[in-house]
Amino acid sequence: MPAIDWMEPFRYEFFRNAIVASTIIGGLCGLVGVFVVLRRMSYIGHGLSHSIFGGAVASYVMHWNFYLGAGLWGFISAIIINLMARRHRIGADAAIGIVTTASFAFGVALVSRQRSFTRNFEAALFGNVLGVTQQDLVVIGTSAMVVSVAIFFAYKHLVFTIFDPELAQVYGVRTGWIETGFALALAMTVVVSINIVGVTLIAASIVIPATTARLVMHSFGKTLMLSTVLGTLYGFAGMYLSFQFDIASGAAIVLLEAAGFALVFAATFPYRLRQQRTAIP
């Protein structure tokens, strides 16, 4: 039986580009995911990915730059959702449902008229890691840096807004601006992740590392760091496994994340059970 050449994938430029992109995106999703999970906004990641799909299709049809068209569409969708969710008669889930499904339907309508878009349609839904270029790496790296720096400087206000938005307003925190800024950061994360993970799996990459980290960490800061590290490792390992087993990169990354979550959940179950029994008077 011939020995496996573990370094073989790194001989190909497309793989080197892909694994760098997936590693950065994995860490970015893990970082942003903690805020999404703690604010119980898991559905917005899924919704924004579907909303941005409409912008991606429109960009293709109008021959615009993908990041420009999809990014602008995602930012506008995030702002509209945020504004609608602030109104008491329209819940956040309803706002997300209305905006994202309408945008996704618009994208599907355009696809139905542009038959030549079939392959690009599949790439948008499931990722197109083979198409990652040096330009994509620059965009992904810059976006990750912008989001990370923004979270670093707005860290205290973000945490305050997450755990007690009403008290944060009393202390002069502009929660509206903080929420809008985070929505834009989330939209940016989704836009740069589409080529690697695909529209259908982005939400899982945002939610799973953060949820896994939350099972083993009890402080916000440690949860944030662990989630980022896990996302980075999952992105790297998932991309490598996708090459070795010839499966879609997004599927490999998400399946690895799900397996990691299952192991951590099983390992920490006895501890959580003892805690519940202790809490019962």
C-alpha positions as CSV (number, residue, x, y, z in Angstrom):
1,M,0.0,0.0,0.0
2,P,1.6,3.3,-1.1
3,A,2.3,5.9,1.6
4,I,0.1,9.0,1.7
5,D,1.9,12.1,0.7
6,W,0.4,14.5,3.3
7,M,2.1,17.5,1.7
8,E,0.8,16.9,-1.8
9,P,-2.1,19.3,-1.7
10,F,0.2,22.2,-0.9
11,R,2.0,21.8,-4.2
12,Y,-1.1,23.3,-6.0
13,E,-1.6,27.0,-5.9
14,F,-5.4,26.8,-5.9
15,F,-5.2,24.7,-2.7
16,R,-2.8,27.1,-1.0
17,N,-5.2,29.9,-1.8
18,A,-8.2,27.9,-0.7
19,I,-6.7,26.8,2.7
20,V,-5.5,30.3,3.6
21,A,-8.9,31.7,2.7
22,S,-10.8,29.0,4.7
23,T,-8.5,29.4,7.7
24,I,-9.1,33.2,7.8
25,I,-12.8,32.8,7.2
26,G,-13.1,30.1,9.9
27,G,-11.5,32.4,12.5
28,L,-13.7,35.3,11.4
29,C,-16.9,33.2,11.6
30,G,-15.8,32.0,15.1
31,L,-15.2,35.5,16.3
32,V,-18.5,37.0,15.0
33,G,-20.4,33.9,15.9
34,V,-20.0,34.4,19.7
35,F,-22.0,37.7,19.5
36,V,-24.6,36.0,17.2
37,V,-25.1,33.1,19.6
38,L,-25.3,35.1,22.8
39,R,-27.8,37.6,21.3
40,R,-29.8,34.6,20.1
41,M,-29.5,35.9,16.5
42,S,-28.6,32.5,14.9
43,Y,-31.3,32.9,12.3
44,I,-29.9,36.2,11.0
45,G,-26.7,34.6,9.8
46,H,-28.8,32.1,7.8
47,G,-31.1,34.9,6.6
48,L,-28.3,37.3,5.5
49,S,-26.6,34.6,3.5
50,H,-29.9,34.0,1.5
51,S,-30.4,37.8,1.2
52,I,-26.9,38.3,-0.2
53,F,-27.5,35.6,-2.7
54,G,-29.9,38.0,-4.4
55,G,-27.1,40.6,-4.6
56,A,-24.6,38.0,-5.9
57,V,-26.9,37.1,-8.8
58,A,-27.7,40.8,-9.6
59,S,-23.9,41.4,-9.7
60,Y,-23.4,38.6,-12.1
61,V,-26.2,39.8,-14.4
62,M,-25.1,43.4,-14.4
63,H,-21.4,42.5,-14.7
64,W,-20.5,44.1,-11.5
65,N,-17.7,43.1,-9.1
66,F,-19.0,40.3,-6.9
67,Y,-17.8,41.9,-3.6
68,L,-19.1,45.3,-4.6
69,G,-22.6,44.1,-5.6
70,A,-23.1,41.4,-2.9
71,G,-21.5,43.6,-0.2
72,L,-23.7,46.6,-1.0
73,W,-26.8,44.4,-1.1
74,G,-25.8,42.7,2.2
75,F,-25.2,46.1,3.9
76,I,-28.6,47.4,2.8
77,S,-30.3,44.2,3.9
78,A,-28.7,44.3,7.3
79,I,-29.7,48.0,7.8
80,I,-33.3,47.3,6.7
81,I,-33.6,44.3,9.0
82,N,-32.1,46.3,11.9
83,L,-34.5,49.2,11.4
84,M,-37.6,46.9,11.0
85,A,-36.6,44.9,14.1
86,R,-36.6,48.0,16.3
87,R,-40.3,48.5,15.8
88,H,-42.2,46.7,18.5
89,R,-44.9,45.5,16.1
90,I,-42.4,43.7,13.8
91,G,-40.2,41.1,15.6
92,A,-36.6,40.5,14.5
93,D,-37.5,37.0,13.2
94,A,-40.3,38.5,11.1
95,A,-38.1,41.2,9.7
96,I,-35.4,38.7,8.8
97,G,-37.9,36.5,7.1
98,I,-39.4,39.2,5.1
99,V,-36.2,40.8,3.8
100,T,-34.2,37.7,3.2
101,T,-36.8,35.6,1.5
102,A,-37.8,38.4,-0.8
103,S,-34.1,39.0,-1.7
104,F,-33.5,35.2,-2.2
105,A,-36.6,35.0,-4.4
106,F,-35.4,37.9,-6.4
107,G,-32.1,36.0,-7.0
108,V,-34.0,32.9,-8.0
109,A,-36.1,34.9,-10.4
110,L,-33.0,36.3,-12.1
111,V,-31.5,32.8,-12.3
112,S,-34.7,31.5,-14.0
113,R,-34.2,34.2,-16.7
114,Q,-30.4,33.7,-17.1
115,R,-29.9,30.1,-18.0
116,S,-26.2,30.6,-18.4
117,F,-26.0,31.2,-14.6
118,T,-26.6,27.5,-13.7
119,R,-23.0,26.7,-12.8
120,N,-22.5,30.0,-11.0
121,F,-25.8,29.3,-9.1
122,E,-24.4,26.1,-7.8
123,A,-21.1,27.8,-6.8
124,A,-23.0,30.4,-4.9
125,L,-25.1,27.8,-3.0
126,F,-22.3,25.3,-2.2
127,G,-19.1,27.4,-2.5
128,N,-16.5,27.5,-5.2
129,V,-13.2,27.0,-3.4
130,L,-11.3,26.2,-6.7
131,G,-12.0,29.8,-7.8
132,V,-10.3,31.5,-4.9
133,T,-7.7,34.0,-6.3
134,Q,-5.0,36.2,-4.8
135,Q,-7.5,39.1,-5.2
136,D,-10.0,37.1,-3.1
137,L,-7.4,36.6,-0.4
138,V,-6.7,40.3,-0.2
139,V,-10.4,41.0,0.2
140,I,-10.9,38.3,2.8
141,G,-7.8,39.3,4.7
142,T,-8.8,43.0,4.7
143,S,-12.4,42.2,5.7
144,A,-11.2,40.0,8.6
145,M,-8.9,42.8,9.8
146,V,-11.6,45.5,9.6
147,V,-14.1,43.3,11.5
148,S,-11.5,42.3,14.1
149,V,-10.3,45.9,14.7
150,A,-13.9,47.1,14.9
151,I,-14.8,44.5,17.5
152,F,-11.6,45.2,19.5
153,F,-12.5,48.9,19.8
154,A,-16.2,48.4,20.4
155,Y,-15.7,45.4,22.6
156,K,-17.0,46.9,25.9
157,H,-20.0,48.5,24.2
158,L,-20.8,45.3,22.3
159,V,-20.8,43.2,25.5
160,F,-22.8,45.8,27.4
161,T,-25.4,45.9,24.6
162,I,-25.6,42.1,24.4
163,F,-26.2,41.4,28.1
164,D,-28.3,44.5,29.1
165,P,-29.3,46.8,26.2
166,E,-31.7,48.9,28.3
167,L,-29.1,49.6,31.0
168,A,-26.5,50.3,28.3
169,Q,-28.8,53.1,27.0
170,V,-29.0,54.5,30.5
171,Y,-25.2,54.7,30.6
172,G,-25.1,56.5,27.3
173,V,-24.2,53.7,25.0
174,R,-25.6,54.2,21.6
175,T,-27.1,50.7,21.3
176,G,-28.7,51.5,17.9
177,W,-25.4,52.4,16.3
178,I,-23.7,49.4,18.0
179,E,-26.4,47.0,16.6
180,T,-26.2,48.5,13.2
181,G,-22.4,48.3,13.1
182,F,-22.5,44.7,14.2
183,A,-25.1,43.9,11.5
184,L,-22.8,45.4,8.9
185,A,-19.8,43.4,10.3
186,L,-21.9,40.2,10.1
187,A,-23.0,41.0,6.5
188,M,-19.3,41.5,5.6
189,T,-18.4,38.2,7.1
190,V,-21.2,36.4,5.1
191,V,-20.1,38.1,1.8
192,V,-16.5,37.0,2.0
193,S,-17.5,33.5,3.2
194,I,-19.7,32.6,0.3
195,N,-17.0,31.3,-2.0
196,I,-15.7,28.9,0.6
197,V,-18.7,27.7,2.5
198,G,-21.6,28.6,0.2
199,V,-24.9,30.2,1.0
200,T,-26.5,27.1,2.4
201,L,-23.8,26.4,5.1
202,I,-22.6,29.8,6.3
203,A,-24.9,29.9,9.3
204,A,-23.5,26.6,10.6
205,S,-19.9,28.0,10.4
206,I,-20.9,31.0,12.4
207,V,-22.9,29.2,15.0
208,I,-21.2,25.9,15.7
209,P,-17.7,27.0,16.9
210,A,-19.3,29.6,19.2
211,T,-21.8,27.1,20.6
212,T,-19.0,24.6,21.2
213,A,-16.8,27.1,23.0
214,R,-19.7,28.2,25.2
215,L,-20.1,24.6,26.4
216,V,-16.6,24.6,28.0
217,M,-15.9,28.2,28.8
218,H,-17.7,30.3,31.4
219,S,-16.4,33.8,30.7
220,F,-17.2,35.9,27.6
221,G,-13.5,36.7,26.8
222,K,-12.4,33.0,26.9
223,T,-15.4,32.0,24.9
224,L,-14.5,34.6,22.3
225,M,-10.9,33.4,22.0
226,L,-11.7,29.7,22.0
227,S,-14.4,30.1,19.3
228,T,-12.0,32.0,17.1
229,V,-9.3,29.3,17.5
230,L,-11.8,26.5,16.8
231,G,-13.1,28.3,13.7
232,T,-9.6,28.7,12.5
233,L,-8.7,25.1,13.1
234,Y,-11.9,23.8,11.5
235,G,-11.4,26.0,8.5
236,F,-7.8,24.6,7.9
237,A,-8.6,21.0,8.7
238,G,-11.9,21.0,6.8
239,M,-10.3,22.3,3.7
240,Y,-7.5,19.8,3.9
241,L,-10.0,16.9,4.4
242,S,-12.1,18.1,1.5
243,F,-9.1,17.7,-0.8
244,Q,-8.1,14.3,0.5
245,F,-11.7,12.9,0.3
246,D,-12.8,14.8,-2.7
247,I,-15.9,16.4,-1.1
248,A,-17.2,20.0,-1.1
249,S,-15.2,22.3,1.1
250,G,-18.2,23.8,2.9
251,A,-19.6,20.4,3.7
252,A,-16.2,19.2,5.0
253,I,-15.8,22.2,7.3
254,V,-19.3,22.0,8.7
255,L,-19.3,18.2,9.2
256,L,-16.0,18.6,11.1
257,E,-17.5,21.4,13.2
258,A,-20.6,19.3,13.9
259,A,-18.4,16.3,14.9
260,G,-16.4,18.5,17.3
261,F,-19.6,19.9,18.8
262,A,-21.0,16.4,19.3
263,L,-17.8,15.2,21.1
264,V,-17.7,18.3,23.4
265,F,-21.4,18.0,24.1
266,A,-21.1,14.3,25.1
267,A,-18.0,15.0,27.2
268,T,-19.5,17.9,29.1
269,F,-23.0,16.3,29.5
270,P,-22.3,14.7,32.9
271,Y,-21.0,18.0,34.3
272,R,-24.1,19.9,33.0
273,L,-26.3,17.3,34.5
274,R,-24.7,17.6,37.9
275,Q,-25.1,21.4,37.7
276,Q,-28.8,21.0,37.0
277,R,-29.3,18.7,39.9
278,T,-27.4,21.0,42.2
279,A,-29.5,24.0,41.1
280,I,-32.8,22.2,41.9
281,P,-33.8,23.1,45.5
